[in-house]
């Protein structure tokens, strides 16, 4: 495998452009780029897709009957080496936008568990790293807990190892991510280190 | 004086397991002389996602004009708000999460603008019911949905102790809940007991 070309996809799940979470994602991607990764960012707000209809047609066919941006985004995600999924915390969870995309991954789940046409080896999973990036207004330390299981489900479906979190709470007190003492540098370093790490595999 | 029940079926799939649960609960509430039940399928309700603009913190209303304009008043008028959601990927389905996020306008009203959400006579009297179904059999499959549901009810002036839950796991295919040993009985009993509870609170 040519490890000189590590692809890094960042998905921004915030409806608000250039807010705290997207800024953190940008720093992560900057770090990944500096370390030699090939980076791309998709902003869900600018994409056009429906939430999952729950029709389960994919359980029979392994593909989604709704042909919109969600399928394109999920296919780019699955073909990346590093996937950074970001969302602010709204009402103790990820945004409806990001949940909408995750739910649309049902056809990939169906390929894996129902159609049995998709299988990830342990080697594949260890070579595909997922990172969750998030911010929350409140300082409550449990504020990210309900987001993790949905992110875990998403990475499992796509064949990624859930490698790390770049999360920062208490945004209201810090006056945004730029006022936070360590979040931006954490994001940058995580991006750099992850690309460097994958290159060595 | 009658009781108002607003029943929101959150699944994109009509008449599936979570909506059946909701039907059973409102069936248990059935009393046409006293209980006024309105059921709305979120799929038909035209609820956009929250834009995160925070304008509601100043305006006390949402800048978006959609089905939430109608639902807003109904959410305030109800004595009982029933909400059902299937579990998709360990969480609320995106359609229900969109509704929960749009309740931000109530959060702004309550915590930022410090204005009343419900009329004084209803404060501390409302009951919320969360109903859910999940295909997986894991006992923790609902854990990540509950915190967002708590947010939804809290900002709507339903106290934490006044939220009732009926969450049924291990029901996957359409109609699977019909074969569940206790779900129907539990749901009907819940409907009966919530109306009895409200009757006492309101009268």
Interface residues (C-beta under 8 A of the other chain):
Chain A: X14 X15 X16 X19 X51 X52 X53 X54 X55 X88 X90 X91 X92 X93 X94 X95 X96 X97 X99 X100 X102 X103 X105 X106 X109 X145 X146 X147 X148 X149 X150 X152 X153 X154 X157
Chain B: X11 X12 X13 X16 X49 X50 X51 X52 X53 X86 X88 X89 X90 X91 X92 X93 X94 X95 X97 X98 X100 X101 X103 X104 X143 X144 X145 X146 X147 X148 X150 X151 X152
